Amino acid sequence: MGLGVRWTLHGDGRTPAPGAVVRPDERLSWPRTAGLGAQHVVAMFGASFVAPVLMGLDPNLAIMMSGIATMVFLLATRGTIPSYLGCSLSFVGVAAAIRASGGDSAVVTGAVFTVGVALFLAGLAVQRFGARIIHAAMPPVVTGAVVMLIGFNLAPVTASTYWPQDQWTALLVMLFTGLAVVCLRGFWSRIAIFLGLLFGYAVSWLFDRVFGKIHSPAGGPEAVDHWRLDLSGVGTADWIGLPSLHTPVFEWSAVLVALPVVIALVAENAGHVKAVGEMTGDALDDRLGTAIAADGAASMLSTAVGGPPNTTYSENIGVMAATRVYSTAAYWAAACFALLFGLCPKFGAVVAAIPGGVLGGITVILYGMIGLLGAQIWISGRVDLRNPLNLVPAAAGIIIGVGNVSLEFTANFQLSGIALGTIVVITGYHALRFLAPAHLRVQEPLLDSGTSAYDEEDGPDTRG
């Protein structure tokens, strides 16, 4: 079997016929393929350079490594799964927790490197034993709860770090981004975060011209006078140059905080592969393990040089759905564009200048969306939260994760927040399932109908 880097020309290479699709092993003309690649780059920009900024990592390196990671993924899957790998937002909370406990960028990348290793091993396990082991170990009630607590654990970051820097800009950006997500259609709605950032840049520049400097925190605890939009670093940055690299540092406390994200990434990969398979009409279930392992390998490669971990991007899946062009050649083009952007320090300086107030408005929506993806997993998996076997571990784990509850073992070791909440959800769920009597597994819901509505058309569902 080849590496998936040979494509046949679709039709005349210009415009697909009405109703036709361009399959992964086909391509349009190279100029059109390059244009589609550029479109994929724009689609991934919003999240892929916001995430490393929020994690405190080099956005230039993140963009460059996203291109390399995409190439690795396409080669590993032999061109059968058209996908783009960008910086995963699931790790933003992990990075914030590690930095809050005194860790630096090297400790952050060391922790997420171990997640890449775990994801790679999980992919090999799925490849060997089949996708059923995912559901057995991580049923929807567990996966949804973990994704939810990871997202909502980020709320204090927005409330205490970004929003106070410029509350009115944050409010305007939040409103604009929300309108863009809801009111725009097709490709434009997919890049709503990117549009929100552009809007925030413009508002910050305008407010600086009209109102002058703002007196507020600028990333630190003390309020100071500062410009909302400071582009001084852009003028001094080079046009061409390598991004800054560093080697990871491994600390067990940081690793334990990061490892729960594996659950979110496995669920994310499974959903994306299924979506791509439904769009292309290809049966990709047997490729799920390969896709997960390839994602893990790509994340290991990126974090080994100081970059962020990567994951498949739903934004680019949305572009495919809109264009009906599933050619992996377009993703190769996108990966090459990303590689070139990563070698432009001036681009990184522009990204690094994103005003704190703009990030405040973006993250209010972004972090909430991450958390509510957990609720979507519950809905898709028909999780019955009236069943105490589902309700109790999920409720306890989410409160621990969101409230950043800590459990101290020694003076130098404690579990808290995301790590402790995930452990409570997983061990609590499986322990209760094992210990519960048979009648409890099918008993009436803990909450009555006045407290929790339920669709009875298909009868009660007690699945986890």
C-alpha positions in Angstrom: 0.0 0.0 0.0 1.3 3.5 -0.9 1.7 6.5 1.3 -1.3 8.3 -0.1 0.6 10.9 -1.9 -0.6 10.1 -5.4 -3.9 11.6 -6.6 -5.9 11.3 -9.8 -7.3 14.4 -11.4 -11.0 14.9 -10.7 -12.9 15.6 -13.9 -11.3 18.6 -15.7 -9.6 19.7 -12.5 -11.7 22.8 -12.3 -15.2 22.6 -10.8 -16.8 19.3 -9.6 -20.1 18.5 -11.3 -23.3 19.3 -9.3 -23.6 16.7 -6.5 -20.2 15.2 -7.1 -17.5 15.0 -4.5 -13.7 15.1 -4.7 -12.5 11.9 -3.0 -9.4 11.7 -0.7 -7.3 10.1 -3.5 -8.4 12.8 -6.1 -7.5 16.4 -6.6 -8.4 19.5 -8.5 -5.8 21.4 -10.5 -2.8 22.4 -8.4 -3.7 26.2 -8.3 -7.2 25.3 -7.0 -5.8 22.7 -4.6 -3.4 25.4 -3.2 -6.4 27.7 -2.8 -8.3 25.1 -0.9 -5.2 24.5 1.3 -5.1 28.2 2.1 -8.8 28.1 3.0 -8.0 25.2 5.4 -5.2 27.3 7.0 -7.6 30.2 7.6 -10.2 27.8 9.1 -7.7 26.5 11.7 -6.0 29.8 12.5 -8.5 31.0 15.1 -8.0 28.1 17.5 -4.6 27.0 16.4 -2.8 30.2 17.4 -5.1 31.2 20.2 -4.4 27.9 22.0 -0.6 28.3 22.2 -1.0 31.9 23.3 -3.3 30.8 26.2 -0.8 28.0 27.0 2.1 30.4 27.1 3.9 28.7 24.2 5.4 30.1 21.0 2.6 30.5 18.4 5.2 30.4 15.5 6.3 27.0 16.6 2.8 25.9 17.1 1.8 26.8 13.6 4.9 25.2 12.1 4.5 22.0 14.1 0.8 21.8 13.1 1.9 21.6 9.5 4.5 18.9 10.3 2.0 17.0 12.5 -0.6 17.1 9.6 2.0 15.6 7.3 2.8 12.8 9.8 -0.9 12.1 10.2 -1.5 11.9 6.4 1.4 9.6 5.9 0.5 7.3 8.9 -3.1 7.0 7.7 -1.9 6.6 4.1 -4.1 9.4 2.8 -7.4 7.7 3.8 -8.5 10.2 6.5 -8.4 13.8 5.3 -7.8 15.8 8.4 -5.8 18.8 9.7 -4.0 18.6 13.0 -3.8 21.8 15.0 -3.1 22.8 18.6 -5.6 21.2 21.0 -7.6 23.6 23.2 -8.1 20.7 25.6 -4.7 21.4 27.1 -5.3 25.0 28.0 -6.7 24.2 31.4 -3.8 21.8 32.0 -1.2 24.5 31.1 -3.0 27.0 33.4 -3.0 24.6 36.3 0.7 23.7 35.8 1.8 27.3 35.6 -0.3 28.2 38.7 1.7 25.6 40.6 5.0 27.1 39.5 5.7 25.2 36.3 7.3 26.8 33.3 6.9 26.1 29.5 9.4 23.2 29.7 7.3 21.5 32.5 4.1 22.1 30.5 5.5 20.5 27.3 6.9 17.6 29.4 3.5 16.9 30.8 1.7 17.0 27.5 4.4 14.9 25.9 3.4 12.1 28.2 -0.2 12.6 27.0 1.0 12.1 23.5 2.7 8.8 24.6 -0.6 7.7 26.3 -2.6 8.6 23.2 -0.2 6.7 21.0 -0.5 3.6 23.2 -4.3 4.0 23.3 -4.3 4.0 19.5 -2.3 0.8 19.4 -4.7 -0.8 21.8 -7.7 0.2 19.7 -5.9 -1.1 16.6 -5.4 -4.4 18.4 -8.6 -5.0 20.2 -11.1 -2.8 18.4 -13.1 0.4 19.2 -15.2 -1.5 21.7 -12.5 -1.1 24.4 -13.1 2.7 24.3 -16.7 2.4 25.2 -16.0 -0.2 27.9 -13.3 1.9 29.6 -14.8 5.3 28.9 -18.6 5.2 28.4 -20.3 8.4 27.4 -21.1 9.4 31.0 -17.4 9.3 31.9 -16.1 10.9 28.7 -18.7 13.7 28.9 -18.0 14.5 32.5 -14.2 14.7 32.0 -14.6 16.9 28.9 -17.0 19.1 30.9 -14.8 19.5 33.9 -11.7 20.3 31.7 -13.6 23.1 30.0 -15.3 24.6 33.0 -12.0 24.4 35.0 -10.9 27.3 32.8 -13.5 29.8 33.9 -11.2 31.4 36.6 -8.6 32.1 33.9 -11.0 34.2 31.9 -12.5 35.9 35.0 -9.2 36.7 36.7 -6.6 37.0 33.9 -8.1 38.2 30.6 -11.4 39.9 31.2 -10.1 42.5 33.8 -7.5 43.8 31.3 -10.2 45.5 29.3 -13.8 44.6 30.2 -15.5 46.7 27.6 -13.4 45.3 24.7 -14.0 41.8 26.1 -17.7 42.4 26.2 -17.8 43.7 22.6 -15.7 40.8 21.3 -17.9 38.3 23.1 -21.0 39.8 21.5 -19.5 40.0 18.1 -18.1 36.4 18.2 -21.4 35.0 19.4 -23.2 36.8 16.6 -20.7 35.5 14.1 -21.0 31.9 15.3 -24.8 32.0 15.2 -25.7 34.3 12.3 -23.0 33.6 9.7 -23.3 30.6 7.4 -21.0 28.0 6.0 -17.3 28.7 5.9 -17.6 32.1 7.6 -19.2 30.6 10.7 -16.3 28.1 10.9 -13.8 31.0 11.2 -15.9 33.0 13.7 -13.1 32.9 16.3 -10.7 34.3 13.8 -13.2 37.0 12.8 -13.7 37.8 16.5 -9.9 38.3 16.9 -9.8 40.6 13.9 -12.7 42.6 15.3 -11.0 42.8 18.7 -7.8 44.1 17.2 -9.8 46.8 15.4 -11.7 47.8 18.6 -8.5 47.9 20.7 -6.8 50.1 18.1 -9.8 52.4 18.0 -10.1 52.6 21.8 -6.4 53.5 22.1 -6.9 56.3 19.6 -10.0 57.7 21.2 -9.5 57.0 25.0 -5.7 56.7 25.2 -4.0 54.2 27.6 -6.1 52.0 29.9 -5.4 51.6 33.6 -5.8 47.9 34.3 -3.9 44.7 35.0 -1.7 43.7 32.0 -1.2 40.0 32.7 0.0 40.7 36.3 -1.8 41.4 39.6 -1.2 45.2 39.6 -3.1 47.7 37.5 -0.8 49.8 35.3 -1.2 52.3 32.4 -0.8 50.5 29.1 -1.9 50.5 25.5 -4.5 47.9 24.7 -2.8 47.0 21.4 1.0 47.1 21.6 2.6 46.3 18.2 6.1 47.5 19.1 7.4 43.9 18.9 6.1 43.5 15.3 8.4 46.2 13.8 11.6 44.6 15.3 10.7 41.0 14.4 12.4 39.4 11.5 10.5 38.2 8.4 12.3 34.9 8.3 13.7 32.8 11.2 13.3 29.7 13.2 10.9 29.7 16.2 12.3 29.3 19.7 12.8 25.6 20.7 13.2 24.0 24.1 13.3 20.5 25.5 10.6 19.2 27.8 11.0 18.7 31.6 9.1 16.0 33.3 7.5 16.4 36.8 5.1 13.8 38.1 2.7 16.3 39.6 2.4 18.0 36.2 2.0 14.7 34.4 -0.8 13.7 36.6 -2.6 16.9 35.9 -2.2 16.4 32.1 -3.0 12.7 31.7 -6.8 13.0 32.0 -6.9 14.9 28.7 -6.2 11.6 26.9 -9.9 10.8 27.5 -11.0 13.9 25.7 -8.6 13.4 22.8 -9.7 9.8 22.2 -13.3 10.8 22.2 -12.5 13.8 19.9 -10.6 11.6 17.5 -13.3 9.0 17.4 -15.9 11.6 16.6 -13.9 13.2 13.9 -13.0 9.9 12.2 -16.7 8.9 12.2 -17.7 12.3 10.8 -15.1 12.1 8.0 -16.2 8.5 7.2 -19.8 9.6 6.9 -18.9 12.4 4.6 -16.7 10.4 2.3 -18.8 7.3 2.4 -15.8 5.2 3.4 -15.8 2.7 6.3 -13.1 4.0 8.5 -13.8 2.1 11.8 -10.8 -0.1 11.1 -8.6 3.1 10.8 -9.6 4.6 14.1 -6.7 3.0 16.0 -4.2 4.2 13.4 -5.7 7.8 13.5 -5.4 7.9 17.3 -1.9 6.5 17.3 -0.9 9.0 14.5 -2.3 11.9 16.6 -0.3 10.7 19.6 2.9 10.4 17.6 2.5 13.8 16.0 1.9 15.3 19.5 5.0 13.7 20.8 7.0 15.1 17.9 5.7 18.6 18.5 6.1 18.7 22.3 9.6 17.2 22.1 10.8 20.5 20.6 8.7 22.7 22.8 5.5 23.0 20.8 2.0 22.3 21.9 0.1 18.9 21.4 -2.1 18.5 18.4 -5.5 17.0 17.5 -7.7 16.7 14.5 -9.7 19.9 13.8 -13.5 20.0 13.4 -13.1 23.4 11.8 -11.4 21.8 8.8 -14.0 19.0 8.7 -16.6 21.8 8.4 -14.7 23.2 5.4 -14.8 19.8 3.7 -18.6 19.6 4.4 -19.1 23.0 2.8 -16.9 22.4 -0.3 -17.4 18.6 -0.7 -13.7 18.4 -1.5 -12.1 15.7 0.6 -8.8 15.6 -1.3 -5.8 15.0 1.0 -3.8 17.0 -1.5 -5.5 20.1 -0.1 -4.3 19.2 3.4 -0.7 18.7 2.1 -1.0 22.3 0.7 -2.4 23.6 4.0 0.5 21.9 5.9 3.1 23.5 3.6 1.5 26.9 4.1 1.5 26.4 7.9 5.2 25.5 7.8 6.0 28.7 6.0 4.0 30.8 8.5 5.9 29.2 11.3 9.1 30.4 9.8 8.0 34.0 9.9 8.8 35.6 13.3 6.9 38.8 12.3 3.7 36.7 12.1 4.3 35.3 15.6 4.8 38.9 16.9 1.4 39.9 15.6 -0.1 36.9 17.3 1.7 37.6 20.6 0.3 41.1 20.5 -3.4 40.0 20.9 -4.8 42.3 23.6 -5.8 40.7 26.9 -9.3 42.1 26.6 -9.8 40.4 23.2 -8.8 37.1 24.7 -11.2 37.7 27.5 -14.1 38.0 25.1 -13.0 35.0 23.0 -12.4 32.7 25.9 -15.7 33.4 27.6 -17.3 31.6 24.6 -14.4 29.2 23.8 -14.0 27.8 27.3 -17.7 27.4 27.7 -18.0 25.6 24.4 -15.3 23.1 25.4 -17.2 22.4 28.6 -20.5 22.0 26.9 -19.1 19.5 24.5 -19.3 17.2 27.4 -23.0 17.7 27.6 -23.2 17.0 23.9 -21.4 13.7 24.5 -24.1 12.9 27.1 -26.9 13.7 24.7 -25.4 11.7 21.8 -24.7 8.8 24.2 -28.3 9.0 25.6 -26.9 9.2 29.2 -29.6 9.1 31.8 -28.5 11.5 34.6 -31.5 10.4 36.7 -29.7 7.1 37.2 -27.6 7.5 40.3 -24.9 5.3 38.9 -24.4 8.0 36.3 -25.3 11.0 38.3 -23.1 10.5 41.5 -19.6 10.1 39.9 -20.3 12.7 37.3 -21.6 15.2 39.8 -18.7 14.7 42.3 -16.0 14.8 39.6 -17.3 17.9 37.9 -17.5 19.9 41.2 -14.0 18.8 42.1 -12.7 19.8 38.7 -14.5 23.1 38.4 -13.9 24.1 42.0 -10.3 23.0 41.8 -10.7 20.9 45.0 -7.4 19.5 46.3 -6.4 16.3 48.1 -3.0 16.6 49.8 -1.0 13.3 50.3 2.3 14.8 51.4 3.9 18.3 51.6 5.2 17.8 48.0 2.4 15.9 46.4 -1.3 16.6 45.9 -4.0 15.9 43.4 -6.4 18.7 42.5 -8.8 20.0 39.9 -8.7 18.2 36.6 -6.6 15.3 37.7 -8.6 14.6 40.9 -11.9 15.2 39.2 -11.1 12.7 36.4 -9.9 10.0 38.8 -13.2 10.4 40.8 -15.3 10.1 37.7 -13.6 7.1 36.3 -13.0 5.1 39.5 -16.3 6.2 41.0 -18.3 5.1 38.0 -16.6 1.7 37.5 -16.6 1.0 41.3 -20.3 1.8 41.6 -21.1 -0.4 38.6 -19.3 -3.3 40.1 -20.7 -2.9 43.6 -24.3 -2.0 42.8 -26.9 -4.7 43.2 -28.7 -5.8 40.0 -32.0 -4.0 40.9 -30.1 -0.7 41.3 -28.9 -0.9 37.7 -32.4 -0.7 36.5 -34.2 1.1 39.3 -36.3 4.2 38.8 -34.4 7.5 38.4 -33.1 9.2 41.5 -34.7 12.5 40.5 -38.4 12.8 39.8 -39.9 14.2 36.6 -40.5 17.6 38.2 -36.7 17.9 38.5 -35.4 16.3 35.4 -37.3 16.1 32.2 -36.9 13.0 30.0 -38.0 11.9 26.6 -40.1 8.7 27.2 -40.8 7.9 23.6 -38.1 5.2 23.5 -38.5 4.1 27.1 -36.0 4.6 29.9 -32.3 4.3 29.0 -30.0 3.2 31.8 -26.8 3.0 29.8 -23.7 4.6 31.1 
